[in-house]
Amino acid sequence: MREIILLLSEMMNRIHDILMVGIGINMSDKELHFWVIGIIGLITFLIVFVLVKIIQLLKFNTTILSFIFTFVIMTVLVFAIEIQQAVSNSGNMEFADAVAGLWGFIVFFVFYAMIAGFFYGMHRLVKKKNRKHKLKKKEKVHSTKEPVVVAKVETDSVVLEEEEAEPIKYRTEVRKQRETSRQKSEH
């Protein structure tokens, strides 16, 4: 763990040296952090933005985004704990500890995903059976009723015919149909 922090520190020192000596830009540490972290942050944002747009097209997009966000938070938390251990001398600061902590999160998440997947599959199965049952019931109702021919109207030697209409359910519908057919025959 210390090696990683030292490596990152060395990388920042080299970037600082390249900017100051190689390019000839004289910056304080605050100015260097402003530019380097600002540019890295914007590039990271653009990459994440594109990835989120792609993830939005997937079926379980909320779950995927939640996992990624939680994993990032857990990574920061794990490294913060390791740094705190080094500063307070309450434990050894080791990269293996951080990796073990992140593996714990991944294992628990996989367990959760398996249970959630099982319940989701059961829900889909029940929903599919209910849909098939409703379709069979609907087919049974439609097959017992005969098609209804609404009206034939002659207009300039052209016969217009409506083929099938919905079965009549209420008396008011019968009255409305009679009135419309009378009006059509009068014109």
C-alpha positions as CSV (number, residue, x, y, z in Angstrom):
1,M,0.0,0.0,0.0
2,R,2.8,2.4,0.9
3,E,4.4,1.5,-2.5
4,I,1.3,2.6,-4.4
5,I,1.1,5.9,-2.6
6,L,4.8,6.5,-3.1
7,L,4.4,5.6,-6.8
8,L,1.5,8.0,-7.2
9,S,3.5,10.7,-5.4
10,E,6.5,10.0,-7.7
11,M,4.2,10.3,-10.8
12,M,3.0,13.7,-9.6
13,N,6.6,14.9,-9.0
14,R,7.6,13.9,-12.5
15,I,4.6,15.7,-14.0
16,H,5.6,18.7,-12.0
17,D,9.2,18.5,-13.2
18,I,8.2,18.0,-16.8
19,L,5.9,21.0,-16.7
20,M,8.5,23.2,-15.0
21,V,11.7,22.2,-16.6
22,G,10.7,20.5,-19.9
23,I,8.1,23.0,-21.0
24,G,9.2,26.0,-19.0
25,I,6.0,26.6,-17.1
26,N,6.7,27.8,-13.6
27,M,3.8,26.8,-11.3
28,S,3.2,26.5,-7.6
29,D,1.8,23.3,-6.2
30,K,-1.7,24.8,-6.1
31,E,-1.6,25.9,-9.7
32,L,-0.2,22.4,-10.7
33,H,-3.0,20.7,-8.9
34,F,-5.6,23.0,-10.4
35,W,-4.5,22.2,-14.0
36,V,-3.6,18.6,-13.7
37,I,-6.5,17.5,-11.5
38,G,-8.9,19.7,-13.5
39,I,-7.9,18.1,-16.8
40,I,-7.9,14.6,-15.4
41,G,-11.3,15.2,-13.9
42,L,-12.8,16.4,-17.1
43,I,-11.4,13.5,-19.1
44,T,-12.7,11.1,-16.5
45,F,-16.1,12.8,-16.6
46,L,-16.4,12.5,-20.4
47,I,-15.4,8.8,-20.2
48,V,-17.9,8.1,-17.5
49,F,-20.6,10.1,-19.3
50,V,-20.2,7.9,-22.4
51,L,-20.2,4.7,-20.3
52,V,-23.4,5.8,-18.5
53,K,-25.1,6.5,-21.8
54,I,-24.2,3.0,-22.9
55,I,-25.3,1.5,-19.6
56,Q,-28.7,3.3,-19.9
57,L,-29.5,1.2,-23.0
58,L,-29.1,-2.1,-20.9
59,K,-32.0,-3.8,-19.1
60,F,-30.7,-3.6,-15.5
61,N,-29.2,-0.1,-15.9
62,T,-30.1,1.1,-12.4
63,T,-28.5,-1.9,-10.8
64,I,-25.4,-1.6,-12.9
65,L,-25.0,2.1,-12.1
66,S,-25.7,1.5,-8.4
67,F,-23.0,-1.2,-8.3
68,I,-20.4,1.0,-10.0
69,F,-21.2,4.0,-7.7
70,T,-21.0,1.8,-4.6
71,F,-17.8,0.1,-5.8
72,V,-16.2,3.6,-6.2
73,I,-17.3,4.6,-2.8
74,M,-16.1,1.4,-1.2
75,T,-12.7,1.8,-3.0
76,V,-12.3,5.3,-1.5
77,L,-13.4,4.1,1.9
78,V,-11.0,1.1,1.9
79,F,-8.1,3.3,0.9
80,A,-9.1,5.9,3.5
81,I,-9.1,3.2,6.2
82,E,-5.7,2.0,5.1
83,I,-4.2,5.5,5.1
84,Q,-5.8,6.2,8.5
85,Q,-4.1,3.0,9.8
86,A,-0.7,4.2,8.6
87,V,-1.2,7.7,10.1
88,S,-2.4,6.5,13.5
89,N,-0.2,3.4,13.7
90,S,-3.3,1.3,14.5
91,G,-2.5,-1.4,11.9
92,N,-0.4,-2.2,8.9
93,M,-1.1,-0.3,5.7
94,E,-1.2,-3.0,3.1
95,F,-2.6,-3.1,-0.4
96,A,-3.7,-6.7,0.2
97,D,-6.0,-5.5,3.0
98,A,-7.7,-3.1,0.6
99,V,-8.1,-5.8,-2.0
100,A,-9.6,-8.2,0.6
101,G,-12.1,-5.6,1.6
102,L,-13.2,-5.0,-2.0
103,W,-13.5,-8.8,-2.6
104,G,-15.8,-8.9,0.4
105,F,-18.1,-6.4,-1.2
106,I,-18.0,-8.2,-4.5
107,V,-18.8,-11.6,-2.9
108,F,-21.7,-10.2,-0.9
109,F,-23.0,-8.4,-4.0
110,V,-22.8,-11.6,-6.1
111,F,-24.8,-13.4,-3.4
112,Y,-27.4,-10.6,-3.4
113,A,-27.6,-10.7,-7.2
114,M,-28.2,-14.4,-7.2
115,I,-31.1,-14.1,-4.7
116,A,-32.6,-11.1,-6.5
117,G,-32.2,-12.9,-9.9
118,F,-34.0,-15.9,-8.5
119,F,-37.0,-13.8,-7.3
120,Y,-37.0,-11.8,-10.5
121,G,-37.1,-15.0,-12.5
122,M,-40.0,-16.4,-10.4
123,H,-41.9,-13.1,-10.8
124,R,-41.4,-13.3,-14.6
125,L,-42.5,-16.9,-14.7
126,V,-45.7,-16.1,-12.7
127,K,-46.4,-13.1,-14.9
128,K,-46.0,-15.1,-18.1
129,K,-48.4,-17.8,-16.9
130,N,-51.0,-15.2,-15.9
131,R,-50.7,-13.6,-19.4
132,K,-51.2,-17.0,-21.1
133,H,-54.2,-17.7,-18.9
134,K,-55.7,-14.4,-19.7
135,L,-55.2,-14.9,-23.5
136,K,-56.8,-18.4,-23.3
137,K,-59.7,-16.9,-21.4
138,K,-60.1,-14.1,-24.0
139,E,-59.9,-16.5,-26.9
140,K,-62.6,-18.7,-25.3
141,V,-64.9,-15.7,-24.9
142,H,-64.4,-14.5,-28.5
143,S,-64.8,-18.0,-30.1
144,T,-68.2,-18.5,-28.5
145,K,-69.7,-15.3,-29.9
146,E,-70.6,-14.8,-33.6
147,P,-69.3,-11.9,-35.5
148,V,-71.8,-9.0,-35.8
149,V,-72.5,-7.3,-39.1
150,V,-73.3,-3.7,-38.2
151,A,-74.8,-2.2,-41.3
152,K,-74.9,-2.1,-45.1
153,V,-75.2,1.3,-46.7
154,E,-75.5,1.9,-50.4
155,T,-73.9,5.1,-51.7
156,D,-73.9,5.7,-55.5
157,S,-74.0,2.0,-56.3
158,V,-71.1,1.3,-53.9
159,V,-71.8,-0.9,-51.0
160,L,-70.0,-0.1,-47.8
161,E,-69.9,-2.8,-45.2
162,E,-68.4,-2.9,-41.8
163,E,-67.2,-6.4,-41.1
164,E,-67.0,-7.3,-37.5
165,A,-67.9,-5.1,-34.5
166,E,-67.4,-5.6,-30.9
167,P,-70.2,-7.5,-29.1
168,I,-72.8,-5.3,-27.5
169,K,-72.6,-5.2,-23.8
170,Y,-75.2,-2.6,-22.7
171,R,-78.7,-1.6,-23.8
172,T,-77.7,1.9,-24.5
173,E,-75.2,0.6,-27.1
174,V,-78.0,-1.2,-28.9
175,R,-80.1,2.0,-28.9
176,K,-77.1,4.0,-30.3
177,Q,-76.5,1.5,-33.0
178,R,-80.1,1.5,-34.1
179,E,-80.1,5.4,-34.2
180,T,-77.0,5.5,-36.3
181,S,-78.2,2.9,-38.7
182,R,-81.6,4.8,-39.1
183,Q,-79.7,8.0,-39.7
184,K,-77.5,6.4,-42.4
185,S,-80.5,4.8,-44.1
186,E,-82.4,8.1,-44.2
187,H,-79.5,9.9,-45.9
